[in-house]
Amino acid sequence: MAYQVTSSERLRPSGSEYETKALLYLMNFRNDSNDIYFFVVDFFNDLTGMDKMGNKLWDIQSKGAKNSSPKAIGKELVTLFKNYRSEIEFGYYLLFLGGVSNTVRIDNSLNIFDINNVKPEAVKKLKEGLLEESQEKTYIDHESITDEEIEIFFRKSPVHY
């Protein structure tokens, strides 16, 4: 099984700061941080953690935007979604952001949350953003994306900021 790199992205001005914060988060602040033995930086489009035997992978995208709207967050999920659809099975898909707008969360006090803490109207915008960005990318067959696939992916993709 090979991972084919088909695109790259330019680093946003605050990107390296948030990649560093994402790395520190994986190294120290998760309940399962001690399970992560290796870190692959900027190959799977940002950061991947791997257990000692290479059986479990943590895929994390870091984005520096400070007040991301639901639609913008959906667009930021595109690389994680691509990796979700790949032959490589990641155990976790994590999005690390500089901040989110108050229109996203049900409980605005949570800095780490999953789709269960996203307002229903924001979920629609997340999906809209993901679908729009998928159509822009050449590395995703956007015509084969199903609502069920997106719903399963959303349940596997917590947001951190």
C-alpha positions in Angstrom: 0.0 0.0 0.0 1.4 3.4 -1.0 0.4 6.8 0.0 0.4 9.1 -3.1 1.1 12.8 -2.5 -0.9 14.7 -5.1 -0.9 18.2 -3.8 0.7 20.4 -1.2 -0.3 23.6 0.5 1.5 26.8 1.2 2.0 27.5 4.9 -0.2 30.2 6.2 1.6 32.9 8.3 0.5 31.4 11.6 0.6 27.8 10.3 3.9 26.8 11.8 2.8 28.1 15.2 -0.3 25.9 15.1 1.6 22.9 13.7 3.8 23.2 16.8 0.8 23.5 19.1 -0.8 20.5 17.4 2.4 18.5 17.9 2.6 19.5 21.6 -1.1 18.5 21.9 -0.4 15.0 20.5 2.7 14.6 22.6 1.3 15.7 26.0 -2.4 16.6 26.3 -4.4 13.7 25.0 -5.4 10.8 27.3 -3.6 8.5 24.8 -0.5 10.6 24.3 1.7 7.9 25.8 0.6 5.5 23.1 2.1 7.7 20.4 5.6 6.7 19.7 6.5 8.3 16.3 5.5 11.6 14.7 5.5 12.1 11.0 5.6 15.8 10.2 4.2 17.4 7.0 3.9 14.2 5.0 0.3 13.4 5.5 -0.5 17.1 5.1 0.6 18.3 8.5 1.1 15.8 11.3 0.6 12.1 12.0 1.2 10.3 15.2 1.9 6.6 15.2 2.0 3.9 17.9 5.1 1.8 18.4 4.0 -1.0 16.0 2.5 1.3 13.4 -1.0 -0.1 13.9 -2.7 3.0 15.1 -2.4 6.5 13.5 -3.5 9.9 14.6 -4.1 12.3 11.7 -4.1 15.9 12.7 -4.5 19.1 10.6 -3.6 22.4 12.1 -5.0 25.6 10.9 -4.3 29.1 12.3 -7.6 30.8 11.6 -8.8 32.5 14.8 -12.6 32.7 14.3 -13.5 29.9 11.9 -17.1 29.8 10.7 -18.9 26.5 10.3 -18.4 26.6 6.5 -14.7 27.5 6.8 -14.2 24.6 9.2 -15.9 22.3 6.7 -13.4 23.4 4.1 -10.5 22.9 6.5 -11.6 19.2 7.0 -11.0 18.4 3.3 -7.5 16.8 3.8 -8.6 14.8 6.8 -11.6 13.6 4.7 -9.2 12.7 1.8 -7.2 10.7 4.3 -10.4 9.1 5.7 -11.2 7.9 2.2 -7.6 6.6 1.5 -6.4 3.0 1.9 -4.6 4.0 5.1 -6.8 3.6 8.1 -6.3 6.3 10.7 -7.6 5.8 14.2 -8.3 9.5 14.8 -8.9 12.5 12.5 -8.2 15.7 14.5 -8.6 19.3 13.4 -6.6 21.8 15.4 -7.8 25.4 15.0 -6.9 28.9 16.3 -10.5 29.4 17.3 -14.1 29.0 16.2 -17.0 31.3 15.9 -19.8 31.2 18.5 -22.2 29.9 15.8 -20.5 26.5 15.8 -20.7 25.0 19.3 -23.7 24.2 21.5 -21.5 24.5 24.6 -19.1 27.3 23.9 -17.0 26.5 27.0 -15.6 23.3 25.3 -12.3 23.7 23.5 -12.2 20.1 22.5 -15.4 18.8 21.0 -16.9 16.5 18.4 -20.0 16.7 16.1 -22.3 16.2 19.2 -21.4 19.7 20.3 -22.1 21.3 17.0 -25.3 23.2 16.4 -27.6 21.5 13.8 -27.5 24.5 11.5 -23.7 24.6 11.8 -23.5 20.9 10.8 -25.2 21.8 7.5 -22.6 24.5 6.9 -19.7 22.1 7.8 -21.0 19.7 5.2 -21.5 22.5 2.6 -17.9 23.7 3.1 -16.5 20.2 2.9 -18.4 19.4 -0.3 -17.4 22.8 -1.9 -13.7 22.2 -1.0 -13.9 18.6 -2.3 -15.1 19.9 -5.6 -12.1 22.2 -5.8 -9.5 19.5 -5.1 -8.3 17.1 -7.8 -7.4 14.5 -5.3 -11.0 13.7 -4.2 -13.6 12.0 -6.3 -16.3 14.4 -5.1 -19.0 12.7 -7.2 -18.8 9.5 -5.1 -19.3 11.3 -1.7 -22.4 10.2 0.1 -24.2 11.8 3.0 -23.7 8.7 5.1 -19.9 8.8 4.5 -19.8 12.4 5.6 -21.8 11.7 8.7 -19.5 8.8 9.7 -16.5 11.0 9.1 -17.9 13.8 11.2 -18.3 11.4 14.1 -14.6 10.5 13.8 -13.3 14.1 13.6 -13.1 16.1 16.8 -12.1 19.8 16.7 -9.5 21.2 19.0 -8.5 24.8 19.6 
